[in-house]
Amino acid sequence: MADYTVRRLSGDTWADFARLVERHGGVFGGCWCMAFHAEGVGRTRTPAQNRAEKETRVREGRAHAALVYDGAQCVGWCQFGPPAELPRIKRRRAYEAGLGEEGEGRGAAGLPDWRITCFFVDRARRRHGVASAALDGALREIARLGGGTVESYPEDAAGRSVSASFLHNGTVALFESRGFARSRRLGKNHWVVARTVSAVDASGRPPEAPPPRP
């Protein structure tokens, strides 16, 4: 595995993020990682509009991601944010039908403090630990921003052959290795997974995964 570094998405790192997206044709048909924001993407929105809206969000501090670097080159990311920032999720009907089942530590609507909605990895770096580094970076950034309940919607790929290019939500195994627990199923192979991240302490240590449940 390469010796990756992680930086947060901001105005200072926008150009690095943009170069990665441009190398891949705008990512997923030109979405520019806008699909989970309120604006969404669709037939009436062009890649240029998506790019402009993403840049505006980033420069205004309304978009969050952990960017993974190999040397000076950005090679992947993990997008995260509060539900108000990322209100659009896949399998939304099934998700909303089960709100309130996850237990304590959530808001009045049963929503988490943070969502992790997608990963993207340079096509030449897939299966090389970039997604793991991105998730670790996202959890450290969430801790720096105050911590709280964190939720995601990965795919259970155990015993199945799944192309890495389609694992934009990550795998259940990856999240479980970082202390997340399955909460409920979303469709055939996807799950809601969750854990609590403590705010970073004065030493700046990253959040540690809680011990596995007995």
C-alpha atoms as one frame of an Amber mdcrd trajectory, in Angstrom:
protein
   0.000   0.000   0.000   1.276   3.492  -0.841   2.099   5.987   1.898  -0.973
   8.136   1.426  -1.721  11.486   3.019  -5.192  12.966   3.518  -6.334  16.589
   3.289  -9.805  18.039   3.596 -11.655  19.425   0.583 -11.492  23.229   0.664
 -10.735  26.189  -1.536  -7.045  25.371  -1.126  -7.469  21.805  -2.426 -10.216
  22.440  -4.971  -7.815  22.389  -7.933  -6.473  18.944  -6.909 -10.015  17.576
  -6.572 -11.022  19.109  -9.919  -8.076  17.535 -11.734  -9.061  14.082 -10.465
 -12.678  14.584 -11.552 -11.623  15.893 -14.962  -9.350  12.873 -15.530 -12.491
  10.729 -15.220 -14.829  12.708 -17.463 -16.641  14.493 -14.657 -17.244  11.226
 -12.713 -20.432   9.167 -13.116 -21.662  10.986 -16.204 -20.491  14.446 -15.143
 -22.037  14.602 -11.674 -19.003  16.279 -10.059 -20.048  14.660  -6.759 -23.264
  16.721  -6.636 -25.759  13.840  -6.641 -26.268  13.776  -2.865 -26.534  17.547
  -2.396 -29.919  19.276  -2.488 -29.357  20.451  -6.082 -28.947  16.876  -7.293
 -28.142  15.978 -10.891 -30.339  15.115 -13.833 -31.078  15.563 -17.512 -31.632
  19.294 -17.174 -28.271  19.897 -15.489 -25.034  19.949 -17.458 -21.624  18.823
 -16.197 -20.540  22.479 -16.345 -23.408  23.454 -14.020 -22.542  20.628 -11.650
 -18.902  21.709 -11.601 -19.770  25.338 -10.900 -22.211  24.450  -8.118 -19.720
  22.077  -6.505 -16.992  24.697  -6.538 -19.342  27.257  -5.009 -20.254  24.843
  -2.230 -16.613  24.010  -1.542 -15.483  27.628  -1.406 -18.414  28.498   0.873
 -17.683  25.573   3.204 -20.893  23.722   2.304 -19.254  20.547   0.969 -17.056
  18.130   2.894 -14.713  15.374   1.768 -11.455  13.730   2.771  -9.060  13.784
  -0.190  -6.397  11.090  -0.476  -3.016  11.996  -1.960  -0.210   9.889  -3.325
   2.563  12.435  -3.281   1.177  15.621  -4.802  -1.606  13.904  -6.739  -5.166
  13.514  -5.439  -6.191   9.897  -6.087  -9.531   9.562  -4.312 -11.997  10.893
  -1.792 -14.696  10.111   0.737 -17.639  12.524   0.825 -19.365  13.228   4.139
 -21.550  15.893   5.710 -24.593  16.493   7.883 -27.955  15.305   6.492 -28.964
  18.882   5.653 -25.917  19.109   3.390 -26.458  15.667   1.871 -30.239  15.100
   1.880 -30.363  12.928  -1.247 -29.472   9.276  -0.681 -30.126   6.145  -2.666
 -32.967   3.827  -1.574 -34.512   6.806   0.173 -38.007   5.337   0.448 -36.781
   2.244   2.281 -34.511   4.392   4.427 -37.255   6.776   5.512 -39.639   3.908
   6.231 -37.232   2.661   8.899 -36.321   5.952  10.543 -36.504   5.799  14.309
 -35.411   2.166  14.503 -31.734   2.908  15.135 -32.036   3.911  18.809 -30.526
   6.664  20.926 -28.075   9.392  19.996 -30.044  10.826  17.083 -32.097  13.905
  16.373 -35.848  14.221  16.645 -36.267  12.970  13.079 -34.107   9.922  13.747
 -31.318  11.280  11.541 -27.610  10.970  12.337 -25.283  13.913  12.857 -23.223
  12.924   9.804 -23.587  10.887   6.628 -20.867   9.271   4.544 -22.401   9.099
   1.086 -19.760   8.140  -1.455 -16.209   7.191  -2.331 -14.328   7.710  -5.552
 -10.936   6.240  -6.424  -8.760   6.922  -9.462  -9.211   3.996 -11.842  -5.474
   3.237 -11.703  -5.483   3.044  -7.870  -8.461   0.822  -7.139  -7.862  -2.117
  -4.773  -4.825  -0.280  -3.355  -6.193   0.977  -0.043  -7.341   4.422  -1.172
 -10.912   3.967   0.100  -9.605   2.832   3.494  -7.392   5.899   3.767 -10.301
   8.116   2.697 -12.649   6.679   5.322 -10.039   7.093   8.045  -9.543  10.685
   6.946 -13.275  11.381   6.955 -13.615  10.031  10.498 -10.712  12.182  11.692
 -12.302  15.239  10.127 -15.687  14.444  11.682 -13.929  14.164  15.049 -12.266
  17.545  14.482 -15.654  19.063  13.674 -17.187  17.846  16.937 -18.010  14.186
  16.350 -21.411  12.580  16.774 -23.360   9.743  15.206 -22.103   8.758  11.756
 -24.078   6.721   9.250 -23.438   5.235   5.832 -25.081   2.889   3.331 -22.469
   0.439   1.996 -22.832  -2.745  -0.011 -22.315  -6.228   1.379 -19.905  -7.720
  -1.141 -19.002 -10.828   0.863 -19.095 -13.927  -1.335 -19.964 -11.864  -4.413
 -17.934 -10.539  -7.329 -18.527  -6.786  -7.519 -16.602  -4.391  -9.757 -14.700
  -1.796  -7.743 -16.035   0.894 -10.084 -19.562   0.287  -8.749 -18.716   0.342
  -5.032 -19.338   4.056  -4.658 -20.833   3.508  -1.185 -17.931   1.309  -0.060
 -18.329  -2.161   1.435 -19.871  -3.306   4.685 -16.588  -5.052   5.516 -14.656
  -1.776   5.249 -17.032   0.004   7.599 -17.155  -2.870  10.070 -13.357  -2.817
  10.225 -13.673   0.785  11.481 -16.173  -0.028  14.240 -19.442   0.483  12.380
 -22.324  -1.884  13.115 -25.172  -2.910  10.816 -28.415  -1.236  11.776 -30.905
  -2.379   9.144 -31.019  -3.587   5.574 -31.691  -1.347   2.584 -32.629  -3.568
  -0.305 -30.959  -6.855  -1.122 -27.279  -6.058  -0.541 -27.075  -2.624   1.078
 -27.177  -1.799   4.777 -27.428   1.175   7.086 -24.304   1.090   9.251 -23.536
   3.454  12.108 -21.116   4.315  14.890 -20.420   7.210  17.226 -17.274   9.292
  16.779 -15.965  11.258  19.746 -14.701  14.789  19.300 -10.934  14.873  18.874
  -9.066  15.522  22.114  -6.379  18.113  22.759  -3.630  15.748  21.543  -5.185
  15.627  18.080  -5.376  11.833  18.115  -7.754  10.360  15.505 -10.926   8.621
  16.684 -10.482   4.989  17.607 -13.029   2.383  16.662 -14.986   1.090  19.653
 -14.368  -2.519  20.692 -16.539  -5.083  18.887 -19.847  -5.929  20.511 -19.935
  -9.206  22.429
